[in-house]
Amino acid sequence: MNLVIILALVISALLLFLVRTWSKSSIGKSRAPAWTENIISQLPSLIFLENDEGLVDCNCPYYESCKKSGGCGVHQQIDGQENSIHDLENTHYKKRCEFGFIDKIRVTKRAIPDSQKMLTVVDDVTSEYQQRTALEKAHSLAEQAVQSRERFLATMSHELRTPIASMIGLLELLSFENGNIADDYKLKSLMSSARNLQLLVNDILDYSKLDSQGISLVEELVSYTDLLGDLVRLHEASARERGLVFETQWDNSDVEYILTDALRLSQIVNNVLSNAVKFTEQGKIKVTVRVATQSIQIIVDDTGIGICPDKLESIFDPFRQADDSIERKYGGTGLGLAIIKKLTTLMSGYISINSAEGKGTSVMISLPLKNYEYKKKKKVCFDYAGKNTKVSNWFSSCEEDKENCIKIIDSIDELKHSEDKDRYVLINNNRLGMGFNEQYGVWEISTEPFYPDLFYKCKEKIGTVNKGFTSGGANILVGLKVLIAEDNPINQYMLSEQMDLLGVNAVIVSDGLEAKKELQANGEYYDMLITDVHMPKMDGISLVRWVRENLASFKYKPILGCTAEHSKSLRRKMIDFDDVILKPFEVKRLFEVISSNKAKYKTSSRKNKKISSYMSTLSDDKRQHLAQVYKDTMTKDLHRLELADDEEKIRKIAHRIKGGSNSVGEFEVGDAAEHLENQCLGSSKTEDIFEGKQVLIEVLSNKLREVGAGNV
């Protein structure tokens, strides 16, 4: 369409030049030079030239004959029209127009310089409009197809992943009850088959989204040692089950947090490691992680079956594997590497593969880093002077703040004469991963293979005992009262058994409408709500929105969602949820999510009653006096908080604000202050701490304005 407009402008300019020559003669009496008239007569545009008396000349060879039989129909319709596009209105005119105009016409008018004449150019744009209409229709159909595809993928995601999640959950429950070794082997085989089926479904659905460009990146700052450590350990367990040696190499880096899409990075690493474990029957697998300020590299080397050179070129093609015999022997969709390639490209990175048939394969993923954060030395302080090079490459001897550092030791003998065992971590390569040694009262970590994130995780646990989940149900969730909305009968049974295993008192309803009725009647009884997202009558998102807007008893209680779908569009809709449990939700994962969110309740209802009871005993004068004291004190603390630029200062001020606000029942301010204090005490990033500081400033400022207005 733009090209047509440009062409029309060029023609108009040419016409102005030609018409200057043409109009030198008297209109209707003398004729322009023959060559000018011939050029104008060959143009596809219908041209009218009028003087101030309304006399017309035209380049249409049929114009004079039309004048004798009622006039030119086109000219009659455009008389008085400014520059415009419009329809030829009269069918009679369309049929008798010998110039060939059909339906849509464009009218362009220009005054001839230095004369009293008006040039009118009329173009037939019917075909252009037909093309535009066809394109708009095709575009609309394409959009409908994309929407239908997205709906189909979302439905398939739910319909396929939900029963698989149920299978995995039920098999896990059976494993807790089973004591027979032979049956245990069968259960593990069934669990492995269910997980493989889950991976196949994930591959198909994810590739479909990638192929339709339905996946976009959601980037955030994450600790790469935490993210990759958890992922690699999962595949280490699978490799050990196959009798493989599993090694890791983490090149030390001052970078701690990287800006990336954690889900997509996890998918890439999962696919690479899954292939390495699947296609390696003997030997070893080695994972190398390198992080610099510009990029992160993950290299996976294996001694598996390898790939012959002539197959490497097509290795990234979807639904293809290096050899038909591989598909028969190892299974799979042939989508793994295609997904890796597309995701890596989406993240502006690249993948390279070197392989030798019968010797093994090396896969290298390189992704650029747009942003990163260095380690915070004061919060990650370890002291190590031993001989383990893997540890010493990451944690050297600390000379600046030895008293506050965690001391890493090679032998239990170094601990015997120490009274402060909470400051020690013992390297013990006779165990797997990390755990608490109850005999000596110290946390232990294996460095075979080495995972730096375990040392950071261990530091968070130092000073605590292992009070995690046990199959006996003796844990911190015992007695918790939870309402669960889930429509699938199998999932209802599975959740009931899992909650019983955790010691949780669960009431299960079949849809959001039933949950709403139960909460209306007994909302204060429950400590937590867990709801499926996709349910009949009333879905989980609508249920949670209603709870947030109408149920005061759930103001301080967490609401968790459970779903098999993890699309970006669904995450945006679940903003009212405190947390999301992705199916399959195994017992351990349920315990972690529920226990971490349980803290959000904080017995706020009991605090509220206690404070309200105390405040009700005060006279109006004393309440006003207390409000004035609160305003004066908090105004000073607010000013100090705005000026504070050191994390320790921020923590102390937040602690004061928390205590003062909670003591008078201002729990919104108290909760914001407590959150900020916990950020300062924990391992939060500096930018998160200052973001928390800004939140507290806004919350406290709003509260002080309310107090100043007398709303107390």
Helices and strands as residue ranges (DSSP letters): H 2-22, H 34-42, E 46-50, E 56-58, H 63-68, H 73-78, E 84-87, H 91-96, E 104-111, E 118-124, H 126-177, H 181-211, E 220-223, H 224-241, E 245-250, E 255-260, H 262-278, E 284-291, E 295-302, H 309-312, H 324-330, H 336-346, E 350-356, E 360-368, E 372-374, E 382-383, H 389-392, G 402-404, E 406-409, G 412-415, G 421-423, E 424-427, E 434-437, E 442-445, H 452-461, E 481-485, H 489-502, E 505-509, H 512-522, G 523-525, E 528-532, H 540-550, G 552-554, E 559-563, H 568-573, E 579-582, H 587-598, H 604-616, H 620-643, H 647-663, H 667-681, H 686-708
